[in-house]
Amino acid sequence: MRKLLIACLIVLTMGCAPTHVEPQNVAETAMNESNISYANIPDVEKAIELSDLAIHRFRSQSWDKLRDLFNAETKKYFSDDAMLEVWKKDFSPSGAFEKIVYRLPIVQNNALRIQSLVKFEKNYIQFTVSSAADGQLDGIYELPIKLDAIKTCPEDCTAEALQIFDMFRARKWSEFTAMSDERLVNKVGAAQLDEMRNDTEKLGRFISAANIMPGEKPRTIVYSTVFEKGTLTLSYEFTEEAKLISFYYKYKLSKSEPKVTNEPECKPDLYAPTSSENWEEKAVTVAGNPEMPNKGLLTLPKNTEMPPVVILVHGSGCNDMNEELLSNHPFMDIAHGLADRGIAVLRYNKRCFEYADKIGTDLTGAVEPHILDDLDAAIAMMQKDERVDGSKIYVLGHSLGGYLLPYIASKHPELAGGIVMAGSLRGLEDGLYAQLQDALNEAKAVMVNEDTIKEQEDKLNAEYQALKTISSDTPDDKLFMNIPAKFWKSVRTTQGAQHIANVKQPLLVLQGEKDVQVYPQYEYAAWEEAAKSQSNIECHLIPNVNHLFMTSKADGPERSNYIKEYATPAHIVPEVFDVIADFIKRK
């Protein structure tokens, strides 16, 4: 796959996650492929060496030497002008280079990616350098992170945990001993050190990070990794002052190659029911296919008998019940925010998330098995659940879910109403086309090879026009904007504009003013136009929020600046819950 310099060219379809990863949450980038051959994965130590070299050559503006590290396909994107423009924008304002805080090796999409957090005088820059199977580099991305916007600093728990694991990975036992003597409250003795050395040798070659996450105890971090012959998990415990108390490890040898997966060992605990003074959660199961039940949570307001209930429908991607994106959990926010206002909420894992090992994570087929079948089951379940008012069921769709809402409402006249969050009436190809156009325009702004950009523009325009004439005779596997025709055929039959006139229930449409995935000037304008002829449509534009309906401080024309904000932990603004609650209680 062609890779352009810098994360400014990240292109998202509605609801998808960006390609960069926040240092505190690597579960999003752990590899999804379960049958990859480890023989094709480049050597980790060599990849780290090349990654460090690329970072140092970039910061020192050694452009010719940097290009020497990359394969022929990638080299042509690294013109002096393009790299200098990025250097001026992000490196020069960062001040003097200080050190690489940690390196995190991750296997993703058949490539080994080294993610490094680099400390400069005035901020951090997060690098991801990708190594191809031939040992050469085939991509480099960077993400500036302001000092006041990140908790992962050299003195912080997560960075220290990763530094210690780096010693395990590379078997740097002398460094580990020095660290234990200097920083550990509970020291590691010689006998323990010998045991660690022997156990890790049994595991063979290091393959990939799997995930890093909070432990069950307060102030603990659990780091899971995959080696050639098994898995290794380290648990770290810190004081309130972020001083390292102790750490523990366990390893497990596998009879066959262990799978590298983004499923944490204690994944079910991430979705355990919780409660507050206003609501409580109950574990439920949603099963459009009896052989593939999905875990879910029903959030019930306290002191409210038979409340109305809202069922949440995900955006695109293999999302969990919280619609997790980096450090943000918008569906959890919605469930708790509406329950605080007396409204029950049902959310559940998407089927391709729950059963990735069985059905894979490919979302380029029909939408029915991925979304609609389980939604049908969820509606039927809420009609029978005596804890909620089965006559007041609402469906809330975000992004792709919002796009499907008119189709869903027209097929389910029993629904009391629908809520569209960042959904479109137009075809999905229109939104994706606009996103790709903006990405190419940003490429021009950093002076990437103009001939290459022109070639991509011509190809994009041709495929966009071809999509307008797609028919049932079009081969399912023919690609349009890198997506098979099978998907385009499916979403065309569910396009909102085709079904909106048949929707009789009240619809609430919410749109973020700073959404750069579902553009307000196109998509929200289409909803406002529909509302002129249909009194059941109510539209609200929420100021200064992004695609996740979280506050956006970004400004200016560069789309990437808005995308980067997804890496910052935030919550949906309360105004969204107030508008939804008012809409439901008025109906």
ZAMAR-718524 format. One record per residue (C-alpha): residue number from 0; x, y, z. Coordinates in steps of 0.25 Angstrom, whole numbers, plus 5000, padded with zeros to 4 digits. Example, Ala and Ser with C-alpha at 12.3 -4.5 7.8 and 13.67 -1.06 7.14 Angstrom:
<sites>
    k     X     Y     Z
    0  5049  4982  5031
    1  5055  4996  5029
</sites>
This chain:
<sites>
    k     X     Y     Z
    0  5000  5000  5000
    1  5005  5014  4997
    2  5009  5022  5009
    3  5010  5037  5009
    4  5018  5045  5019
    5  5011  5050  5032
    6  4998  5047  5038
    7  4992  5059  5031
    8  4987  5050  5020
    9  4978  5041  5029
   10  4965  5038  5021
   11  4954  5032  5029
   12  4941  5026  5024
   13  4929  5029  5034
   14  4932  5024  5047
   15  4946  5018  5045
   16  4958  5020  5053
   17  4970  5027  5049
   18  4983  5020  5046
   19  4991  5026  5058
   20  4990  5021  5072
   21  4990  5028  5085
   22  5002  5023  5094
   23  4993  5020  5105
   24  4984  5010  5098
   25  4990  5001  5088
   26  4979  4991  5087
   27  4973  4998  5075
   28  4986  4995  5067
   29  4988  4981  5071
   30  4988  4972  5059
   31  4975  4966  5055
   32  4980  4955  5045
   33  4980  4941  5052
   34  4987  4933  5042
   35  4999  4942  5039
   36  5013  4934  5037
   37  5023  4939  5047
   38  5034  4936  5037
   39  5029  4948  5029
   40  5030  4958  5040
   41  5043  4966  5040
   42  5053  4965  5051
   43  5049  4974  5062
   44  5063  4978  5066
   45  5066  4982  5052
   46  5053  4989  5050
   47  5055  4997  5063
   48  5069  5001  5058
   49  5064  5006  5045
   50  5052  5013  5052
   51  5062  5021  5061
   52  5071  5024  5049
   53  5059  5029  5041
   54  5055  5038  5053
   55  5069  5044  5055
   56  5071  5046  5040
   57  5057  5053  5039
   58  5060  5062  5051
   59  5074  5066  5045
   60  5068  5068  5031
   61  5077  5058  5025
   62  5067  5055  5013
   63  5076  5047  5004
   64  5080  5038  5015
   65  5066  5036  5020
   66  5061  5033  5006
   67  5072  5022  5005
   68  5064  5014  5017
   69  5051  5013  5009
   70  5047  5004  4997
   71  5046  5009  4983
   72  5030  5010  4984
   73  5031  5019  4996
   74  5043  5028  4992
   75  5036  5036  4982
   76  5027  5042  4992
   77  5039  5047  5001
   78  5043  5059  4993
   79  5052  5070  5000
   80  5041  5080  4999
   81  5030  5071  5005
   82  5039  5067  5017
   83  5044  5081  5019
   84  5030  5087  5020
   85  5027  5077  5031
   86  5040  5079  5038
   87  5037  5094  5038
   88  5022  5092  5043
   89  5025  5082  5054
   90  5040  5080  5057
   91  5045  5094  5057
   92  5034  5099  5067
   93  5037  5086  5076
   94  5051  5091  5080
   95  5063  5082  5083
   96  5062  5067  5082
   97  5064  5061  5096
   98  5062  5046  5095
   99  5053  5034  5090
  100  5044  5031  5102
  101  5040  5017  5098
  102  5038  5008  5086
  103  5026  5000  5084
  104  5027  4989  5073
  105  5013  4985  5067
  106  5009  4975  5056
  107  4998  4981  5047
  108  4993  4978  5033
  109  5005  4968  5031
  110  5015  4979  5034
  111  5023  4982  5047
  112  5021  4996  5052
  113  5030  5002  5062
  114  5023  5013  5070
  115  5032  5023  5077
  116  5029  5034  5087
  117  5040  5045  5085
  118  5042  5056  5095
  119  5046  5069  5090
  120  5049  5082  5098
  121  5035  5087  5096
  122  5026  5075  5093
  123  5026  5061  5089
  124  5025  5055  5075
  125  5019  5041  5073
  126  5025  5033  5061
  127  5020  5021  5054
  128  5031  5015  5045
  129  5026  5003  5037
  130  5035  4992  5032
  131  5032  4983  5020
  132  5035  4968  5019
  133  5048  4971  5011
  134  5054  4979  5023
  135  5052  4992  5016
  136  5043  5003  5022
  137  5030  5006  5015
  138  5024  5017  5023
  139  5026  5028  5033
  140  5016  5036  5041
  141  5017  5046  5052
  142  5007  5052  5061
  143  5011  5064  5070
  144  5006  5064  5084
  145  5006  5076  5093
  146  5012  5075  5107
  147  4999  5079  5114
  148  4990  5069  5106
  149  4997  5056  5109
  150  4999  5048  5122
  151  5009  5039  5116
  152  5022  5046  5119
  153  5036  5040  5124
  154  5032  5041  5138
  155  5018  5035  5136
  156  5014  5021  5139
  157  5011  5016  5125
  158  5024  5021  5119
  159  5032  5014  5130
  160  5024  5001  5128
  161  5028  5001  5114
  162  5042  5005  5117
  163  5043  4993  5126
  164  5037  4983  5116
  165  5047  4988  5106
  166  5057  4982  5115
  167  5050  4969  5115
  168  5048  4969  5100
  169  5063  4971  5097
  170  5068  4963  5109
  171  5075  4975  5115
  172  5077  4969  5128
  173  5088  4978  5133
  174  5079  4990  5130
  175  5068  4983  5137
  176  5076  4981  5150
  177  5080  4995  5150
  178  5066  5000  5149
  179  5062  4991  5160
  180  5072  4996  5169
  181  5069  5010  5166
  182  5054  5011  5164
  183  5047  4999  5170
  184  5041  4999  5184
  185  5041  4984  5184
  186  5055  4980  5179
  187  5057  4968  5169
  188  5067  4958  5175
  189  5078  4950  5167
  190  5069  4938  5168
  191  5057  4945  5163
  192  5065  4951  5151
  193  5071  4937  5147
  194  5056  4932  5147
  195  5052  4943  5138
  196  5064  4941  5129
  197  5061  4926  5127
  198  5046  4928  5125
  199  5047  4938  5115
  200  5057  4930  5107
  201  5047  4919  5106
  202  5038  4929  5098
  203  5047  4931  5087
  204  5046  4943  5077
  205  5038  4955  5081
  206  5026  4957  5071
  207  5017  4968  5075
  208  5010  4976  5086
  209  4996  4972  5088
  210  4990  4982  5097
  211  4993  4991  5109
  212  4982  4994  5119
  213  4978  4997  5133
  214  4979  4985  5143
  215  4968  4981  5153
  216  4974  4988  5164
  217  4976  5003  5165
  218  4988  5009  5159
  219  4992  4996  5152
  220  4996  4994  5137
  221  4995  4981  5130
  222  5004  4979  5117
  223  5001  4967  5109
  224  5011  4963  5098
  225  5013  4951  5088
  226  5025  4944  5085
  227  5028  4933  5075
  228  5026  4921  5085
  229  5016  4928  5095
  230  5011  4940  5102
  231  5016  4949  5113
  232  5008  4958  5122
  233  5015  4968  5131
  234  5007  4975  5142
  235  5012  4988  5148
  236  5007  4995  5161
  237  5010  5009  5164
  238  5008  5019  5176
  239  4999  5031  5176
  240  5012  5039  5173
  241  5014  5030  5161
  242  5026  5023  5167
  243  5028  5008  5163
  244  5025  4999  5175
  245  5027  4985  5168
  246  5023  4977  5156
  247  5019  4963  5153
  248  5020  4955  5140
  249  5014  4942  5135
  250  5017  4934  5122
  251  5010  4923  5115
  252  5016  4914  5105
  253  5007  4910  5093
  254  5006  4897  5085
  255  5005  4905  5072
  256  5008  4919  5068
  257  5000  4928  5077
  258  4990  4938  5071
  259  4993  4952  5071
  260  4980  4959  5075
  261  4974  4971  5079
  262  4965  4964  5090
  263  4971  4967  5104
  264  4971  4955  5113
  265  4961  4961  5122
  266  4952  4967  5111
  267  4939  4963  5118
  268  4943  4971  5130
  269  4944  4984  5121
  270  4929  4982  5118
  271  4924  4978  5132
  272  4912  4985  5137
  273  4914  4998  5145
  274  4905  5007  5153
  275  4903  5021  5158
  276  4894  5029  5167
  277  4885  5031  5155
  278  4885  5018  5148
  279  4890  5003  5148
  280  4894  4994  5136
  281  4890  4980  5133
  282  4897  4970  5125
  283  4889  4965  5113
  284  4891  4957  5100
  285  4887  4962  5086
  286  4886  4951  5075
  287  4881  4953  5061
  288  4888  4940  5059
  289  4886  4929  5070
  290  4900  4924  5068
  291  4906  4938  5069
  292  4901  4944  5082
  293  4907  4958  5085
  294  4910  4963  5099
  295  4902  4976  5102
  296  4898  4985  5114
  297  4884  4991  5117
  298  4886  5004  5125
  299  4874  5006  5133
  300  4871  5019  5141
  301  4867  5017  5155
  302  4854  5022  5161
  303  4848  5022  5147
  304  4838  5011  5144
  305  4837  5006  5130
  306  4845  5017  5124
  307  4846  5019  5108
  308  4858  5012  5103
  309  4868  5016  5092
  310  4876  5005  5084
  311  4889  5010  5079
  312  4894  5006  5064
  313  4909  5007  5062
  314  4917  5015  5051
  315  4925  5007  5041
  316  4936  4998  5046
  317  4937  4986  5055
  318  4932  4994  5068
  319  4930  4989  5082
  320  4918  4993  5090
  321  4924  5006  5094
  322  4928  5010  5080
  323  4942  5011  5085
  324  4951  5021  5077
  325  4965  5022  5083
  326  4963  5027  5097
  327  4948  5031  5095
  328  4936  5023  5097
  329  4924  5031  5091
  330  4913  5020  5092
  331  4917  5019  5107
  332  4915  5034  5108
  333  4902  5033  5102
  334  4897  5022  5110
  335  4901  5029  5123
  336  4897  5043  5119
  337  4883  5039  5115
  338  4881  5030  5127
  339  4884  5042  5136
  340  4872  5048  5129
  341  4862  5036  5131
  342  4864  5029  5118
  343  4869  5014  5117
  344  4879  5011  5106
  345  4883  4997  5100
  346  4897  4996  5094
  347  4904  4983  5089
  348  4916  4978  5082
  349  4916  4978  5067
  350  4916  4964  5062
  351  4930  4965  5054
  352  4936  4970  5067
  353  4930  4959  5076
  354  4934  4948  5065
  355  4946  4954  5058
  356  4952  4940  5059
  357  4941  4933  5052
  358  4936  4943  5042
  359  4947  4953  5041
  360  4947  4968  5041
  361  4943  4970  5026
  362  4932  4980  5025
  363  4931  4981  5010
  364  4919  4972  5009
  365  4905  4974  5011
  366  4900  4982  5023
  367  4890  4972  5028
  368  4898  4962  5035
  369  4908  4973  5040
  370  4897  4982  5046
  371  4882  4980  5042
  372  4880  4966  5047
  373  4885  4968  5061
  374  4877  4982  5061
  375  4864  4974  5058
  376  4867  4965  5069
  377  4870  4976  5079
  378  4857  4983  5075
  379  4849  4970  5078
  380  4856  4968  5091
  381  4852  4982  5096
  382  4838  4980  5092
  383  4837  4968  5102
  384  4846  4974  5113
  385  4837  4978  5125
  386  4848  4987  5130
  387  4845  4997  5119
  388  4833  5003  5111
  389  4832  4994  5099
  390  4823  5004  5092
  391  4834  5015  5093
  392  4846  5009  5086
  393  4855  5019  5079
  394  4867  5015  5070
  395  4880  5025  5070
  396  4889  5023  5059
  397  4903  5029  5058
  398  4910  5032  5045
  399  4908  5019  5037
  400  4897  5016  5047
  401  4891  5030  5044
  402  4891  5028  5029
  403  4883  5015  5031
  404  4873  5021  5041
  405  4862  5025  5030
  406  4863  5011  5024
  407  4862  5005  5039
  408  4850  5014  5042
  409  4843  5011  5030
  410  4844  4996  5032
  411  4840  4997  5047
  412  4828  5005  5048
  413  4826  5000  5062
  414  4838  5010  5066
  415  4834  5022  5074
  416  4845  5030  5067
  417  4859  5031  5062
  418  4871  5040  5065
  419  4882  5042  5054
  420  4896  5046  5059
  421  4905  5050  5048
  422  4897  5042  5038
  423  4895  5046  5023
  424  4884  5045  5013
  425  4893  5045  5001
  426  4900  5033  4996
  427  4912  5029  5004
  428  4921  5030  4992
  429  4918  5045  4992
  430  4924  5047  5006
  431  4936  5038  5003
  432  4939  5045  4991
  433  4939  5059  4998
  434  4948  5053  5009
  435  4958  5047  4998
  436  4958  5061  4991
  437  4961  5068  5003
  438  4973  5058  5006
  439  4978  5060  4992
  440  4977  5075  4994
  441  4985  5074  5007
  442  4996  5066  5000
  443  4997  5078  4990
  444  4999  5087  5002
  445  5011  5080  5006
  446  5016  5079  4992
  447  5016  5064  4990
  448  5019  5060  4976
  449  5009  5067  4967
  450  5009  5057  4956
  451  5006  5046  4966
  452  4994  5055  4972
  453  4989  5058  4958
  454  4989  5043  4955
  455  4981  5040  4968
  456  4971  5051  4965
  457  4968  5046  4951
  458  4966  5032  4957
  459  4957  5037  4968
  460  4949  5045  4959
  461  4947  5033  4949
  462  4943  5023  4960
  463  4933  5033  4966
  464  4926  5035  4953
  465  4926  5020  4950
  466  4920  5018  4964
  467  4908  5026  4959
  468  4905  5015  4948
  469  4908  5002  4957
  470  4897  4992  4955
  471  4893  4978  4959
  472  4902  4973  4947
  473  4914  4979  4953
  474  4924  4968  4958
  475  4923  4968  4973
  476  4939  4969  4975
  477  4941  4980  4965
  478  4947  4992  4973
  479  4942  5006  4974
  480  4950  5015  4983
  481  4957  5003  4988
  482  4944  4997  4993
  483  4937  4985  4986
  484  4924  4987  4978
  485  4917  4977  4987
  486  4917  4987  4998
  487  4913  4999  4989
  488  4901  4991  4984
  489  4897  4988  4999
  490  4898  5002  5004
  491  4891  5008  4991
  492  4878  5000  4995
  493  4878  5006  5009
  494  4881  5020  5005
  495  4874  5030  5013
  496  4869  5039  5002
  497  4861  5027  4996
  498  4854  5024  5009
  499  4852  5037  5016
  500  4838  5040  5010
  501  4833  5027  5016
  502  4837  5030  5030
  503  4825  5034  5038
  504  4831  5035  5052
  505  4838  5047  5058
  506  4853  5048  5054
  507  4863  5056  5062
  508  4876  5060  5054
  509  4888  5064  5061
  510  4901  5069  5054
  511  4914  5074  5059
  512  4918  5088  5053
  513  4933  5083  5052
  514  4930  5069  5047
  515  4941  5066  5036
  516  4935  5052  5033
  517  4921  5056  5030
  518  4921  5070  5025
  519  4911  5079  5031
  520  4911  5088  5018
  521  4906  5076  5010
  522  4900  5065  5019
  523  4893  5074  5029
  524  4888  5084  5018
  525  4881  5072  5012
  526  4874  5069  5025
  527  4870  5083  5026
  528  4864  5083  5012
  529  4857  5070  5015
  530  4851  5076  5028
  531  4844  5087  5019
  532  4835  5077  5013
  533  4834  5067  5025
  534  4829  5073  5039
  535  4834  5060  5046
  536  4849  5064  5044
  537  4855  5073  5054
  538  4870  5077  5052
  539  4880  5083  5062
  540  4894  5087  5058
  541  4903  5086  5071
  542  4914  5097  5071
  543  4929  5094  5072
  544  4928  5079  5073
  545  4934  5068  5064
  546  4929  5055  5058
  547  4929  5049  5072
  548  4921  5061  5077
  549  4932  5064  5086
  550  4938  5078  5087
  551  4947  5082  5076
  552  4958  5093  5077
  553  4963  5091  5064
  554  4962  5102  5053
  555  4966  5105  5039
  556  4964  5097  5026
  557  4974  5086  5029
  558  4965  5073  5032
  559  4976  5066  5039
  560  4976  5076  5050
  561  4962  5072  5054
  562  4965  5057  5052
  563  4977  5058  5062
  564  4967  5062  5073
  565  4962  5048  5073
  566  4974  5044  5081
  567  4971  5053  5092
  568  4962  5047  5103
  569  4948  5054  5104
  570  4933  5053  5105
  571  4921  5056  5098
  572  4916  5070  5101
  573  4904  5070  5111
  574  4896  5079  5101
  575  4894  5066  5092
  576  4888  5058  5103
  577  4879  5070  5107
  578  4874  5071  5093
  579  4871  5056  5091
  580  4864  5055  5105
  581  4855  5067  5102
  582  4852  5061  5088
  583  4848  5048  5094
  584  4840  5053  5106
  585  4832  5063  5096
  586  4827  5051  5088
</sites>
